[in-house]
Amino acid sequence: MIGDSENPYLVRDLEQLLGEETSRLEKEKVLVELETGKMPQILVRTANKQVERLGEEPKLSVISASMNLGRFLEDTIRSVANQTFRGFEHIIIDRGSTDDTLAILKRYPHIKWISEKDSGYLEALRKGLALARGKYVMQCAVSDGYVADDLCDAVKHILSIPDKT
């Protein structure tokens, strides 16, 4: 039970974690606003199942830009989610698609995403970089995906990224 005399610091620790997460999200929002010059119109998803431990920052950010590529989107999401390396986040910047892209994105709560019209692919990548929390960034084209499930592990090995922070 929270507040139990066996662990009087549990409530304080949980409140501190919640405050840190809220502060981090507020900082991300400001970064997106600064980078794009405007507030995103669609929610940024923040539940990140790829990060192994609560509060652990991802070591790798995977950014995908999309414009009316819904027919490829789920395969791409699965190819990234199936990576054997777990310390990553997936960010998808949709450029205002009119196909089923938004419906697909809403089915994957672990993905951070924005959907709004922009000036093109480079602006979408800049938005993704503004959201990225990882020390390293990879790009994954929505129409391509990752063929190998251990690609992120290979990158981790090449860059000598430690397993734990």
SULQUIWO-V324807 format. One record per backbone hydrogen bond with DSSP energy under -0.5 kcal/mol. CO is the residue of the C=O (numbers start at 1). NH is the residue of the N-H. E is the energy in kcal/mol with one decimal. If there is no record, write none. Layout:
co | nh | e
CO | NH | E
CO | NH | E
//
This chain:
co | nh | e
1 | 4 | -1.8
4 | 7 | -1.4
5 | 8 | -0.5
7 | 10 | -1.4
9 | 13 | -2.7
10 | 14 | -2.6
11 | 15 | -2.6
12 | 16 | -2.2
13 | 17 | -2.4
14 | 18 | -2.4
15 | 19 | -2.3
16 | 20 | -2.4
17 | 21 | -2.4
18 | 22 | -2.4
19 | 23 | -2.3
20 | 24 | -2.3
21 | 25 | -2.3
22 | 26 | -2.2
23 | 27 | -2.1
24 | 28 | -2.3
25 | 29 | -2.3
26 | 30 | -2.0
27 | 31 | -2.4
28 | 32 | -2.4
29 | 33 | -2.4
30 | 34 | -2.8
31 | 35 | -2.8
32 | 36 | -2.7
33 | 37 | -1.9
43 | 45 | -0.6
46 | 48 | -0.7
47 | 49 | -0.7
48 | 51 | -0.5
53 | 56 | -2.3
59 | 136 | -1.8
60 | 89 | -1.9
61 | 63 | -0.6
61 | 138 | -3.0
62 | 91 | -3.2
63 | 140 | -2.5
64 | 93 | -2.9
65 | 142 | -0.8
66 | 95 | -3.0
69 | 72 | -2.1
69 | 73 | -1.2
70 | 74 | -0.7
72 | 76 | -1.9
73 | 77 | -2.9
74 | 78 | -2.6
75 | 79 | -2.2
76 | 80 | -1.9
77 | 81 | -2.9
78 | 82 | -2.2
80 | 83 | -1.6
86 | 88 | -1.7
87 | 59 | -2.2
87 | 60 | -1.5
89 | 62 | -2.8
89 | 91 | -0.5
90 | 112 | -2.2
91 | 64 | -2.7
92 | 94 | -0.7
92 | 114 | -1.6
93 | 66 | -2.6
94 | 116 | -1.9
95 | 118 | -0.5
100 | 104 | -1.9
101 | 105 | -2.7
102 | 106 | -2.2
103 | 107 | -0.5
104 | 107 | -1.4
105 | 108 | -1.6
107 | 109 | -0.5
108 | 111 | -1.6
112 | 92 | -2.6
114 | 94 | -3.1
120 | 124 | -1.9
121 | 125 | -2.3
122 | 126 | -2.3
123 | 127 | -2.2
124 | 128 | -2.2
125 | 129 | -2.6
126 | 130 | -2.0
127 | 131 | -1.4
128 | 132 | -1.6
136 | 61 | -2.8
138 | 63 | -2.8
141 | 144 | -1.6
141 | 145 | -2.2
145 | 147 | -0.5
148 | 151 | -1.1
149 | 84 | -2.5
150 | 154 | -2.2
151 | 155 | -2.2
152 | 156 | -2.6
153 | 157 | -2.4
154 | 158 | -2.5
155 | 159 | -2.6
156 | 160 | -0.6
156 | 161 | -2.5
157 | 160 | -0.7
//
